[in-house]
Amino acid sequence: MLVEEVMTKNVVTIDCNKTVFDACEIYSSKRVGSLVVMDRDLIVGIVTERDTIERVILNNRNPKKTKIIVIKQKRATSDRPFLINFYDYCFSSEASMGKLLGI
């Protein structure tokens, strides 16, 4: 079985300069619990609902002013497939020529 046969190709992303409030709107509208964080066309990390709770709400930060870049989880370079293992989640992404193909 190939990765492309089981991966989700419509990955929900957020720009790293958007706010946590923007992320919450996306979580709700897309019914997802995590977003791949992008800086233009490059993957720069991931942000989860748990990050929102622990790094914003519990620290009394304003979600309308706090940028995603401040709370995102870091990752390695995006020019090759990678594996992200956070909390109880395991995410794998496929990238080609720096473009996100799926997760």
Summary of the structure (lengths in Angstrom):
residues: 103
radius of gyration: 13.5
end to end distance: 15.3
largest distance: 45.6
contacts: 291
relative contact order: 0.23
helix: 28%
strand: 35%
